[in-house]
Each structure stands twice: as structure tokens, then as C-alpha cells.
Amino acid sequence: MNDVVSSLRSRGGQAHRSAWMDHLARAGLVAYGVVHLLIAWVALQLAFGGSRREASSKGAFAELASQPFGEVALWAVAVGLVFLVLWRLVEAVAGHTEEDEGSDRWRKRAASGLKAVLYATLAFTALRTVTGGGGGGGRSMTATVLNWPGGQVLVVVAGLLVLAYAGWTAYRGWSDAFMQHLDAEGRSGEVGEVYRWFGRVGYVAKGVSIGIVGILVVHAGWTHSGKKDKGLDDALRTVLEQPFGPFLLAVIAAGLACYGLFNFARARHLDR
């Protein structure tokens, strides 16, 4: 049994270090960047009253599918997201072996696994959109959990975890920690400085938008009002309802666009 496990890990390590895994990761990052540019575009239209779509991945995919050759482009995005899932899964199983030891290695592998789940959700949404899958009504997950024993506590804890992730994302932007994802060429010169600003603005904007989602989830758990799951669309519409809401939403949309552009830079100068 140990020999089988060792063999699988060895093959996983070889796959993780292979050139084709680089190609999969780059394609996936481009797709992820496209998703954020689309969300930014829908959010910008929402800010100025020009869109009825959700300012979320679902709305972004619907926007792309509605364009000429949109279904072809959406298939490409969906496949790219699947590549991203494969990269993170291999990384979760066999990555982080050279520079990390002990608990750091397992912590980073767990983070890679969680990212794989996130990207898989996006890929599934894209595939459902391009194949015409229904949205399905029914009871929200939040409402279901709220009716469990201790459900309010679970929902509040989930919201706090989302807030923690939002804070971590914004901190990465503030501290320039994201630059470690770029190779030496991508970190140097005037081009590197442009990438740095894309990342700074993008990570902070994404952290802010995710943080608002976390606040809405905590509020739903605290007040036992979970008829609808809270997501990015709810968060951005909440921003829109505030004083100077359209301006604030336009700023967040620009930030999400910067995050998408940074993913293009990361694909070009990938350092795994």
C-alpha cells in the first residue's frame, strides 16, 4: 500500500513539474482573468443603470454567451477553468514539496484544494450556462442551514470565514505579496511596476467585494433571514444603494478589472 501511495505521489510530482502543467495553468489563469473582466463590465453597467444581469460569475457568463460567437468563447473559458481545477488538484496532492516542510506544506496543499473547489464551481457555472442548464429555484442553502440545530451559528461562522478570506485577499494586495506569483521578468522594470499596480488595486477591490458578501452572510445568520443566498451580486447592489453608490460601484468594477488584467500578467510570467 505504501509503495502504491509513493508511486502516485511521485507521478503527481512529475506532473506538477511538467511543461504541460505550465500550459494548463496559463490557460486557466487567462480564463480566470476573462471572468473578472466580464464581472467588472456587468458591474459597471449596473452602476449606470444599463444592465439587468447579475453582477456575478453567472451574470458574466450570460453576458459573454449573448455576444456574437459568445458560446464558442464561453466554451473556451469553461475549458480554461477546468484546466485551472486540474492544476490546483495536482498541486494539492503533490505540490509544495521543495520549499515547504511540515505544517506549511499541508496548509498550502489545503489552500490549493480549496482553490480547486472554487474554480470547479466557476467551471460548473460556465458549463451550465453554455449548455442551457436551468437556474433552479427552491430553497436557498442559507435557509436550509438556518433550520439545522445551531444553524444560525453555522451561518455566522461561515460569514466570518468569508470575511477572513476577504481580509487576507486585501492584505495580499496591500503588502504586494501577490508579486511572488510572477517570474523575475514580470517583477522588474516599468512593466513590472504596471503589474504591481494592477495587482494592488485588483486584490484590494476583490477583498472589499468579498468582505461585503461576508457581512451580508453574517447579517443573514444573525437575523435569521436566509430566504436567498448572499453573493457578489447582492454585495455590489448593496454598494449601489449607498450614497455615491454608482461612483463607488464603478471604482470597485475598475478594481475587479485590474484583478483580471493581473491574471493575464500572471499567465504570461507564471512562477509556480
Secondary structure, 3 states (H helix, E strand, C coil): CHHHHHHHHHHHHHHHCCHHHHHHHHHHHHHHHHHHHHHHHHHHHHHCCCCCCCCCHHHHHHHHHCCCCHHHHHHHHHHHHHHHHHHHHHHHHHCCCCCCCHHHHHHHHHHHHHHHHHHHHHHHHHHHHHCCCCCCCCCCHHHHHHCCCCHHHHHHHHHHHHHHHHHHHHHHHHHCHHHHHECHHHHCHHHHHHHHHHHHHHHHHHHHHHHHHHHHHHHHHHHCCCCCCCCHHHHHHHHHCCCCHHHHHHHHHHHHHHHHHHHHHHHHCECC
